[in-house]
């Protein structure tokens, strides 16, 4: 079965505009989900939205009608608590009806606080406990290497998640195996629950750490849609090492009162805050 990418048939500028529009829609949709549910993780959702929009609406070779097609690209959401962004991407891509987003976190909903592959098409592996998803992505990439498969494997991690030892065990193995079809994106927003990452457990020099484990590394503005697409285009080129994209992001991106605030790791906007947030996101779309 041939699996094609979704929206990269136009020129580069068209691709950038399409991804930007999708990201804007995702921001509005995930905030509506969180407000309706009365819970969620808006800060990390919003920092990861642009990367996820690029993956799901431009990069990944996937087919919602055949979510387990052997030739599909694999994506693992290692920062598995940020399901508002993930579910909005999956619904927007057609893996399930958009109206199901209104059941987010409700009793018996398929849209759990942590993604579950048993319940929801498009989810490659269950994640949530930090440090678990990325090692699974490495295992998937090893399986592809053994099978000489042409699918690519992507994972998105939080930067606070990099304090887990399992991340570095998997990174070391990936570098040793020269998994050139594996790409990890670090959502480097500098914050974790309650504090800055550097005040909790120093990560810098982060790029040097990945290089020491045998990875190619590139740093980008994780909200610049052109930079994101260029990094993913480069990742598609044949390579002998896995690639780490350090996406420098802002927690709560797009909503002024949430931006760079650890307190919005989780939380629910009031009615007035929600109206302000939607207004700001829509204004950015029109600018």
C-alpha positions in Angstrom: 0.0 0.0 0.0 1.3 3.4 -0.9 1.1 6.0 1.9 1.3 9.6 0.8 1.9 12.8 2.7 -1.0 15.1 3.1 -0.3 18.7 2.2 3.2 19.2 0.7 2.4 19.3 -3.0 2.5 23.1 -3.2 5.5 25.4 -3.1 7.3 26.1 0.1 5.4 29.3 0.9 2.1 27.5 0.4 3.2 24.7 2.8 4.2 27.3 5.4 0.8 29.1 5.2 -1.1 25.8 5.3 0.7 24.6 8.5 0.3 28.1 10.1 -3.5 27.9 9.5 -3.7 24.4 10.9 -1.7 25.4 14.0 -4.0 28.3 14.6 -7.0 26.1 14.3 -5.5 23.6 16.7 -4.8 26.3 19.3 -8.4 27.4 19.3 -9.7 23.9 19.3 -7.6 22.6 22.1 -8.5 25.5 24.3 -12.2 24.9 23.7 -11.6 21.3 24.7 -9.8 22.2 27.9 -12.5 24.7 29.0 -15.3 22.2 28.3 -13.5 19.4 30.1 -12.5 21.6 33.1 -9.0 20.3 33.0 -5.9 19.9 30.8 -2.3 21.0 30.1 -2.6 24.2 28.0 0.9 25.4 28.5 2.6 22.4 27.0 -0.1 21.9 24.4 0.5 25.4 23.0 4.2 25.1 22.9 4.0 21.9 20.9 1.2 22.9 18.5 3.3 24.2 15.7 5.6 21.2 15.5 2.5 18.9 15.6 0.8 20.8 12.9 3.8 20.5 10.6 4.1 16.7 11.3 0.4 15.8 10.8 -0.5 18.2 8.0 2.7 18.1 5.9 5.4 15.6 7.0 4.0 12.2 8.1 3.2 9.6 5.5 0.0 8.4 7.1 -3.5 7.3 6.0 -6.4 7.7 8.4 -8.3 5.1 6.5 -5.5 2.6 7.2 -4.0 3.7 10.5 -1.9 0.5 10.8 -0.6 0.4 7.3 2.9 -1.3 7.4 4.5 1.5 5.4 3.3 4.4 7.5 5.6 6.7 9.3 5.4 6.4 13.0 5.0 9.2 15.5 5.3 8.8 19.3 4.0 11.6 21.6 6.4 11.0 24.4 5.2 14.0 26.4 1.9 12.2 26.6 0.1 14.5 28.9 -0.2 17.1 26.2 -3.2 15.4 24.6 -5.1 18.5 23.7 -2.7 19.3 20.9 -2.3 15.6 19.8 -6.0 14.9 19.7 -6.8 18.1 17.7 -4.1 17.1 15.2 -5.5 13.6 14.9 -9.1 14.8 14.4 -8.0 17.5 12.0 -6.1 14.9 10.0 -9.2 12.7 9.9 -8.5 9.8 12.3 -11.8 10.4 14.1 -14.7 12.9 13.8 -13.9 16.4 14.9 -17.1 16.5 17.1 -15.6 13.8 19.2 -13.2 16.4 20.5 -16.1 17.7 22.6 -15.9 14.5 24.7 -12.3 15.2 25.8 -11.6 13.7 29.3 -15.3 12.8 29.8 -16.3 9.5 31.4 -16.0 6.6 28.8 -14.5 9.0 26.2 -11.7 7.6 24.0 -9.9 10.9 24.5 -8.2 10.1 27.7 -5.8 12.4 29.6 -3.0 10.1 28.2 -3.2 8.7 24.7 -4.2 5.0 24.4 -3.5 3.1 21.2 -6.2 0.5 22.1 -8.9 3.1 22.0 -7.8 5.6 19.4 -6.6 5.2 15.8 -3.5 7.1 15.0 -1.9 6.6 18.4 1.2 4.4 18.1 1.8 3.6 21.8 0.4 4.5 25.1 2.3 7.4 26.8 2.0 9.6 29.8 4.6 8.5 32.4 7.5 10.6 31.2 10.5 8.9 29.7 8.5 6.0 28.3 7.5 7.1 24.8 10.9 7.9 23.4 12.5 4.5 24.2 9.5 2.9 22.4 10.2 5.1 19.3 13.8 3.9 19.4 12.6 0.3 19.5 10.3 0.9 16.5 13.2 2.4 14.6 15.4 -0.6 15.4 12.6 -2.9 14.0 12.5 -0.8 10.8 16.3 -1.0 10.5 16.2 -4.8 10.9 13.4 -5.1 8.3 15.1 -2.6 5.9 11.8 -0.7 6.0 11.5 2.7 4.5 9.2 4.3 7.1 10.5 7.0 9.4 10.0 7.4 13.1 9.4 10.6 14.9 9.1 11.4 18.6 8.3 14.5 20.5 9.7 14.9 24.0 9.3 17.6 26.6 12.5 19.2 28.0 11.6 18.4 31.6 11.2 14.8 30.4 14.9 14.7 29.5 15.6 14.4 33.2 14.5 10.8 33.0 17.4 8.3 32.7 15.4 6.1 30.3 15.7 8.9 27.7 19.5 8.8 27.7 19.7 5.0 27.7 17.6 5.0 24.6 19.5 7.9 23.0 22.8 6.1 23.6 21.4 2.9 21.9 20.0 4.9 18.9 23.3 6.6 18.4 25.1 3.3 18.6 22.8 1.7 16.1 23.0 4.7 13.7 19.2 4.9 13.4 19.2 7.4 10.5 15.5 7.2 10.0 14.8 8.4 13.6 14.0 12.0 14.5 13.3 13.3 18.0 12.0 16.8 18.5 12.6 18.3 22.0 9.9 20.8 23.0 12.4 23.2 24.6 10.1 25.6 26.4 12.3 25.8 29.4 9.6 25.1 31.9 8.2 22.0 33.6 5.6 21.5 36.3 6.2 24.3 38.9 9.7 25.5 37.8 12.2 26.2 35.1 14.1 23.2 33.9 17.5 24.8 34.6 16.5 25.5 38.2 15.3 21.9 38.6 18.1 19.9 36.9 20.4 21.6 34.4 20.1 20.4 30.8 22.5 22.7 29.1 24.6 22.3 27.1 21.8 20.2 25.6 22.9 20.0 22.0 26.4 18.8 23.1 24.8 16.1 25.1 22.9 14.7 22.1 26.0 14.9 19.9 28.0 13.0 22.5 25.5 10.2 22.2 26.0 10.0 18.4 23.3 12.2 17.1 23.1 15.0 14.6 21.6 18.1 16.2 19.9 21.2 14.8 18.3 24.0 16.8 15.3 25.9 15.5 12.6 28.4 16.5 9.8 25.9 17.3 7.1 28.5 16.3 8.6 29.4 12.9 6.7 27.3 10.5 9.3 27.7 7.8 12.1 26.7 10.1 10.2 23.7 11.3 9.5 22.5 7.7 13.1 23.0 6.6 14.3 20.9 9.5 11.9 18.1 8.7 12.8 18.3 5.0 16.5 17.9 6.0 15.5 15.0 8.2 14.1 13.2 5.1 17.5 13.2 3.5 19.6 10.0 3.8 21.6 10.1 7.0 23.8 7.8 9.1 22.9 9.2 12.5 19.6 9.9 14.2 18.5 13.5 14.3 17.6 15.6 17.3 15.7 18.8 16.5 15.8 21.2 19.5 12.7 23.3 19.0 13.0 26.4 21.1 9.5 27.2 22.1 7.4 29.2 24.6 5.1 27.5 27.0 1.6 28.8 26.4 2.5 30.3 23.0 -0.1 32.5 21.5 -1.9 33.4 24.7 -0.3 36.4 26.4 -1.2 35.6 30.0 -0.1 32.0 29.6 3.2 32.6 27.9 6.3 31.5 29.8 4.3 30.9 32.9 4.9 27.6 34.9 1.5 28.0 36.5 -0.1 27.2 33.1 1.5 23.8 33.0 -2.0 22.7 33.8 -5.1 24.8 34.4 -8.3 26.0 32.9 -9.0 29.6 31.7 -12.0 31.4 33.1 -14.7 32.6 30.7 -13.0 36.0 30.4 -9.6 34.5 29.9 -10.9 32.1 27.3 -12.4 34.9 25.4 -9.2 36.9 25.6 -7.2 33.9 24.4 -9.4 33.2 21.4 -9.3 36.8 20.5 -5.5 36.9 20.6 -5.2 33.7 18.5 -7.6 34.9 15.9 -5.9 38.3 15.7 -2.6 36.5 15.1 -4.2 34.6 12.3 -5.4 37.8 10.6 -2.1 39.7 11.0 
